[in-house]
Amino acid sequence: METKYVMVKKSIKSNIINGKYKINDKIPTESELMAMYKVSRYTIRRAVGDLEHEGYIYRVQGGGMYVNDWINNKVSSDRSNQNVGVVTTHIANYIFPSIISGIDQVISDEGLSILIGNTHDEYEKERHNLLNMLDNDVVGFIIEPTRSTLDNPNLDVYQMIVDSGKPAVFINAHYPQLNFPYVETNDTDAEKALVDYLLDNGHERVLGVFQVDDLQGVHRMNGFIKSYQTHPTVSTSGDIMMYRSSDNINDVLEKIKNRVKVEMNNLPTAIVCYNDQLAIEVIGMLSKEGVAVPDQVSVAGFDDYQISKYIDPTLTTMIHPKRKMGHTAAQLLLDMLDGKDGESKILDSELIVRGSTKSI
């Protein structure tokens, strides 16, 4: 069981890190803290004494206690004891293990370690991870944004990163309000290439299903539109469905099923999905509905998820250069740590045609 002084110390420290007590703000007096926490003066003095020693608080003679610049006040050690903060929307599944592995390979070769955070595409978890990494004094950040097309409530934390002077690199997407370099795939051109392949092989009625609360989904949707713009004879035949990352996957599949069932006499000839995870689910749903893939409807994804080559039928997709993205982002961050300018990188994708699509 934690002692009272430890609980008080953790509470005050948490209020500093989450911004309730901002840098250079005056914190409550010893008497006020005693009343707030219902503890003795000795307990308060021991707690704030630790926080002062750790660089979170400073005292002004006769003027009280204030929040120190705890982000920049810590003493840097040699590189072998330093960490890079890596924040992604997921960690253990889909394309993310390969991205993180690529980052770690480059970072560890330089004697650094990585501290990993998982947001689950939720702003509150993004905030918690970034503040935790600032508190752990990481030397820099590699971040996958959370819902990158929406207004982000954590821009104040990102401003703390800017003010700290610690370099940061975005992957997969970026927040336009922030001047951090980024490493992304050329999602618009890649999706256009995928839809061009379908239209050039006899398809006309293609349904595109895109996640629109991140830039990847919006860019891929724009590629879908551009493909139809360059195929004027079928430009009115395409159809688009949009969803958000917070939508339940079963609800998304139900909407796709309803769209397909309504048009059973005029089925889309192909469905292109935001990513391979959705495409695999769509193939399963169509199979249950008695719709054969690819004989009745072709299905394609994006990212070249590892299992996409093993399902039946194997999945046509665009390659996401996962490991290369990790390598590139890590090297970009290392260059910035060495004082070089950070320049954004756009990585190309490649079409892989497999068994889930066919010419008509």
C-alpha positions as CSV (number, residue, x, y, z in Angstrom):
1,M,0.0,0.0,0.0
2,E,1.3,3.4,-1.0
3,T,2.2,5.9,1.8
4,K,0.4,9.2,2.1
5,Y,3.4,11.1,0.9
6,V,3.8,9.0,-2.2
7,M,0.1,9.5,-3.1
8,V,0.4,13.3,-2.6
9,K,3.5,13.4,-4.6
10,K,1.9,11.4,-7.5
11,S,-1.2,13.6,-7.5
12,I,0.8,16.9,-7.6
13,K,3.1,15.5,-10.3
14,S,0.1,14.3,-12.3
15,N,-1.4,17.8,-12.1
16,I,1.9,19.3,-13.4
17,I,2.2,16.8,-16.3
18,N,-1.4,17.1,-17.5
19,G,-1.2,20.9,-17.5
20,K,-3.5,21.7,-14.5
21,Y,-0.5,23.4,-13.0
22,K,1.3,25.0,-15.9
23,I,5.0,25.9,-16.1
24,N,5.8,28.9,-13.9
25,D,2.3,28.7,-12.3
26,K,2.2,29.1,-8.6
27,I,1.0,26.0,-6.9
28,P,-1.1,25.9,-3.7
29,T,0.7,26.7,-0.4
30,E,1.7,24.1,2.1
31,S,-1.4,24.9,4.2
32,E,-3.7,24.7,1.2
33,L,-2.2,21.4,0.2
34,M,-2.6,20.1,3.7
35,A,-6.3,20.9,3.6
36,M,-6.7,19.5,0.1
37,Y,-5.1,16.1,0.9
38,K,-6.0,16.0,4.6
39,V,-2.4,15.2,5.6
40,S,0.3,16.7,7.9
41,R,2.7,19.5,7.0
42,Y,5.6,16.9,7.2
43,T,3.9,14.8,4.5
44,I,3.4,17.8,2.2
45,R,7.0,19.0,2.7
46,R,8.4,15.5,1.9
47,A,6.3,15.2,-1.2
48,V,7.1,18.7,-2.6
49,G,10.8,18.2,-1.5
50,D,11.0,15.2,-3.8
51,L,9.4,17.1,-6.7
52,E,11.8,20.0,-6.2
53,H,14.7,17.6,-6.3
54,E,13.4,15.9,-9.5
55,G,13.0,19.3,-11.2
56,Y,9.2,19.7,-11.2
57,I,9.0,22.5,-8.6
58,Y,11.1,25.5,-7.7
59,R,10.8,27.8,-4.7
60,V,10.9,31.6,-4.5
61,Q,12.1,32.9,-1.1
62,G,9.0,34.4,0.5
63,G,7.0,33.9,-2.7
64,G,5.9,30.3,-2.6
65,M,6.3,27.3,-4.9
66,Y,6.1,27.3,-8.7
67,V,6.1,24.8,-11.5
68,N,9.5,24.4,-13.0
69,D,10.2,23.9,-16.7
70,W,10.1,20.2,-16.1
71,I,10.4,19.3,-19.8
72,N,13.8,21.1,-20.4
73,N,15.1,21.0,-16.8
74,K,16.3,17.4,-16.9
75,V,20.0,16.6,-17.4
76,S,20.7,14.7,-20.6
77,S,22.7,11.5,-20.3
78,D,24.8,9.8,-22.9
79,R,22.9,8.4,-26.0
80,S,23.0,4.8,-24.8
81,N,20.6,5.7,-22.0
82,Q,18.2,7.7,-24.1
83,N,14.9,6.8,-25.6
84,V,12.9,7.7,-28.7
85,G,9.1,7.9,-28.2
86,V,7.1,6.0,-30.8
87,V,3.3,6.6,-30.8
88,T,1.1,4.6,-33.1
89,T,-2.6,4.0,-33.3
90,H,-2.0,0.2,-32.9
91,I,1.0,-1.9,-31.9
92,A,0.6,-5.6,-32.1
93,N,-1.4,-6.2,-35.2
94,Y,-1.9,-5.3,-38.9
95,I,1.0,-3.4,-40.5
96,F,2.3,-1.8,-37.2
97,P,4.8,-4.5,-36.0
98,S,6.7,-4.1,-39.3
99,I,6.8,-0.3,-39.0
100,I,8.0,-0.5,-35.4
101,S,10.5,-3.1,-36.2
102,G,11.9,-0.9,-39.0
103,I,12.2,2.0,-36.5
104,D,13.8,-0.1,-33.9
105,Q,16.4,-1.5,-36.2
106,V,17.8,2.0,-37.1
107,I,17.4,3.4,-33.6
108,S,19.0,0.5,-31.8
109,D,22.0,0.7,-34.2
110,E,22.7,4.1,-32.8
111,G,22.6,2.9,-29.2
112,L,19.1,4.3,-28.5
113,S,16.0,2.5,-27.3
114,I,12.4,3.1,-28.1
115,L,9.5,3.7,-25.8
116,I,6.2,2.6,-27.4
117,G,2.8,4.1,-26.9
118,N,-0.6,2.9,-28.3
119,T,-3.4,5.4,-28.9
120,H,-6.1,3.0,-30.2
121,D,-7.0,6.1,-32.4
122,E,-8.3,7.9,-29.3
123,Y,-7.3,11.5,-28.4
124,E,-7.2,10.9,-24.7
125,K,-4.8,8.0,-25.1
126,E,-2.7,10.1,-27.5
127,R,-2.5,12.9,-24.9
128,H,-1.5,10.4,-22.1
129,N,1.2,8.8,-24.2
130,L,2.8,12.1,-25.3
131,L,2.8,13.5,-21.8
132,N,4.2,10.3,-20.4
133,M,7.0,10.4,-22.9
134,L,7.8,14.0,-22.2
135,D,7.9,13.1,-18.5
136,N,10.3,10.2,-19.3
137,D,12.5,12.7,-21.2
138,V,12.6,11.0,-24.6
139,V,15.0,12.7,-27.0
140,G,12.6,12.8,-29.9
141,F,9.3,11.4,-31.2
142,I,7.9,9.4,-34.1
143,I,4.2,9.7,-34.1
144,E,1.3,8.4,-36.1
145,P,-1.5,11.0,-35.8
146,T,-4.9,10.2,-34.3
147,R,-7.8,11.0,-36.6
148,S,-5.7,13.4,-38.6
149,T,-8.5,15.1,-40.5
150,L,-10.4,16.3,-37.4
151,D,-9.7,19.1,-35.0
152,N,-7.2,17.7,-32.5
153,P,-7.7,18.7,-28.8
154,N,-4.1,17.9,-28.0
155,L,-2.4,20.7,-29.9
156,D,-1.3,22.2,-26.6
157,V,0.7,19.1,-25.9
158,Y,2.3,19.3,-29.3
159,Q,3.2,22.9,-28.6
160,M,4.9,21.6,-25.4
161,I,7.0,19.3,-27.7
162,V,7.8,22.3,-30.0
163,D,8.8,24.4,-27.0
164,S,11.0,21.6,-25.6
165,G,13.1,21.7,-28.8
166,K,12.7,17.9,-29.1
167,P,12.4,16.8,-32.8
168,A,9.3,14.9,-34.0
169,V,8.4,13.0,-37.2
170,F,5.0,12.0,-38.3
171,I,4.3,8.7,-40.1
172,N,1.4,7.7,-42.3
173,A,-0.3,11.1,-42.0
174,H,0.3,14.5,-40.4
175,Y,-1.5,17.4,-38.7
176,P,-1.4,20.4,-41.1
177,Q,-1.3,22.8,-38.2
178,L,2.1,21.5,-37.1
179,N,5.4,22.0,-39.0
180,F,6.8,18.6,-38.3
181,P,8.3,16.6,-41.2
182,Y,6.5,13.4,-42.1
183,V,7.0,10.1,-43.9
184,E,3.9,9.0,-45.8
185,T,2.9,6.8,-48.7
186,N,1.7,8.4,-51.9
187,D,-1.9,7.3,-51.1
188,T,-3.6,9.4,-53.8
189,D,-1.5,8.1,-56.7
190,A,-1.5,4.6,-55.3
191,E,-5.3,4.4,-55.1
192,K,-5.7,5.9,-58.5
193,A,-3.4,3.2,-59.9
194,L,-5.5,0.5,-58.3
195,V,-8.8,1.9,-59.6
196,D,-7.2,2.6,-63.0
197,Y,-6.3,-1.2,-63.2
198,L,-9.9,-2.1,-62.5
199,L,-11.4,0.4,-65.0
200,D,-8.9,-0.5,-67.6
201,N,-9.9,-4.2,-67.2
202,G,-13.6,-3.7,-67.9
203,H,-15.0,-2.6,-64.6
204,E,-17.3,0.3,-64.5
205,R,-19.4,0.2,-61.3
206,V,-16.8,0.3,-58.6
207,L,-17.7,1.0,-55.0
208,G,-15.1,2.7,-52.9
209,V,-15.3,2.4,-49.1
210,F,-13.0,4.8,-47.2
211,Q,-12.2,5.8,-43.6
212,V,-12.4,9.6,-43.7
213,D,-11.3,10.7,-40.3
214,D,-7.6,10.2,-41.2
215,L,-5.6,11.7,-44.1
216,Q,-4.8,8.3,-45.6
217,G,-8.4,7.6,-46.1
218,V,-9.2,11.0,-47.6
219,H,-6.1,10.8,-49.9
220,R,-7.1,7.3,-51.1
221,M,-10.7,8.5,-51.7
222,N,-9.2,11.4,-53.8
223,G,-7.3,8.8,-55.8
224,F,-10.5,6.9,-56.5
225,I,-12.1,10.1,-57.7
226,K,-9.1,11.1,-59.9
227,S,-9.2,7.7,-61.6
228,Y,-12.8,8.2,-62.6
229,Q,-12.0,11.7,-63.7
230,T,-9.5,10.2,-66.2
231,H,-12.1,7.7,-67.4
232,P,-14.8,10.0,-68.7
233,T,-16.9,7.3,-70.4
234,V,-17.6,5.7,-67.0
235,S,-17.2,8.7,-64.7
236,T,-20.8,8.6,-63.5
237,S,-20.7,4.9,-62.6
238,G,-18.5,5.0,-59.5
239,D,-19.9,5.1,-55.9
240,I,-18.4,6.0,-52.6
241,M,-19.2,5.0,-49.0
242,M,-17.5,6.7,-46.0
243,Y,-17.0,5.7,-42.4
244,R,-15.0,6.7,-39.3
245,S,-12.5,4.8,-37.3
246,S,-14.9,5.0,-34.3
247,D,-17.7,3.2,-36.3
248,N,-18.3,-0.5,-35.3
249,I,-16.9,-2.8,-38.1
250,N,-20.1,-4.8,-38.1
251,D,-22.1,-1.6,-38.7
252,V,-19.8,-0.7,-41.6
253,L,-20.2,-4.2,-43.1
254,E,-24.0,-4.0,-42.7
255,K,-24.1,-0.8,-44.6
256,I,-22.0,-2.3,-47.4
257,K,-24.2,-5.4,-47.5
258,N,-27.3,-3.2,-47.7
259,R,-25.8,-1.2,-50.5
260,V,-24.9,-4.4,-52.4
261,K,-28.3,-6.1,-51.7
262,V,-30.3,-3.1,-52.8
263,E,-28.5,-3.3,-56.2
264,M,-28.6,-7.1,-56.5
265,N,-29.7,-6.7,-60.1
266,N,-27.0,-4.1,-60.7
267,L,-24.1,-5.2,-58.5
268,P,-21.0,-3.1,-58.3
269,T,-18.4,-5.0,-60.4
270,A,-15.8,-4.3,-57.8
271,I,-15.3,-3.0,-54.3
272,V,-12.1,-1.2,-53.2
273,C,-11.6,-0.9,-49.5
274,Y,-9.7,1.6,-47.3
275,N,-7.3,-1.2,-46.2
276,D,-6.8,-5.0,-46.3
277,Q,-8.5,-5.5,-43.0
278,L,-11.7,-4.2,-44.3
279,A,-11.3,-6.0,-47.6
280,I,-10.9,-9.3,-45.9
281,E,-14.1,-8.7,-43.8
282,V,-16.0,-7.7,-47.0
283,I,-15.0,-10.9,-48.8
284,G,-16.3,-12.9,-45.8
285,M,-19.5,-10.9,-45.7
286,L,-20.1,-11.3,-49.5
287,S,-19.4,-15.1,-49.2
288,K,-22.1,-15.4,-46.5
289,E,-24.5,-13.5,-48.8
290,G,-23.9,-15.9,-51.6
291,V,-21.9,-13.4,-53.7
292,A,-18.8,-15.0,-55.3
293,V,-15.5,-13.2,-55.3
294,P,-14.2,-12.5,-57.9
295,D,-16.7,-14.1,-60.2
296,Q,-19.6,-11.7,-59.3
297,V,-17.7,-8.9,-57.5
298,S,-14.0,-8.2,-57.4
299,V,-12.5,-6.9,-54.1
300,A,-9.3,-5.1,-53.5
301,G,-7.6,-3.6,-50.4
302,F,-4.6,-1.5,-49.5
303,D,-1.4,-2.1,-47.4
304,D,-0.4,-5.7,-48.4
305,Y,-1.3,-7.1,-44.9
306,Q,0.8,-10.2,-44.3
307,I,-2.2,-12.6,-44.4
308,S,-3.6,-11.1,-47.6
309,K,-1.6,-13.5,-49.7
310,Y,-2.9,-16.6,-47.8
311,I,-6.7,-16.0,-47.7
312,D,-9.0,-17.5,-50.3
313,P,-9.1,-15.8,-52.7
314,T,-5.8,-14.1,-52.3
315,L,-6.2,-10.3,-52.1
316,T,-5.3,-7.8,-54.7
317,T,-3.8,-4.8,-52.9
318,M,-1.4,-1.9,-52.9
319,I,1.9,-2.5,-51.1
320,H,2.5,-0.3,-48.0
321,P,6.3,0.0,-47.6
322,K,6.0,-0.7,-43.9
323,R,9.6,-1.5,-42.9
324,K,10.9,1.2,-45.3
325,M,8.7,3.7,-43.6
326,G,10.1,2.8,-40.2
327,H,13.7,3.0,-41.5
328,T,13.1,6.3,-43.2
329,A,11.3,7.9,-40.2
330,A,14.0,6.8,-37.8
331,Q,16.8,8.0,-40.0
332,L,15.0,11.3,-40.4
333,L,14.7,11.7,-36.7
334,L,18.4,10.8,-36.1
335,D,19.4,13.5,-38.7
336,M,17.3,16.0,-36.8
337,L,18.9,15.0,-33.5
338,D,22.3,15.7,-35.2
339,G,21.1,19.3,-36.1
340,K,20.1,18.7,-39.7
341,D,16.9,20.0,-41.2
342,G,14.0,17.5,-41.4
343,E,12.6,17.0,-44.9
344,S,9.4,15.1,-45.5
345,K,9.5,11.9,-47.5
346,I,6.8,10.4,-49.7
347,L,7.1,6.7,-50.4
348,D,5.8,4.9,-53.5
349,S,3.4,2.0,-53.5
350,E,3.1,-0.9,-55.9
351,L,0.1,-2.8,-57.2
352,I,-0.1,-6.5,-56.4
353,V,-2.7,-8.3,-58.5
354,R,-4.0,-11.5,-56.9
355,G,-7.0,-13.8,-57.0
356,S,-9.7,-11.4,-55.6
357,T,-10.0,-9.4,-58.8
358,K,-10.5,-10.3,-62.4
359,S,-11.1,-8.7,-65.8
360,I,-14.6,-8.5,-67.2
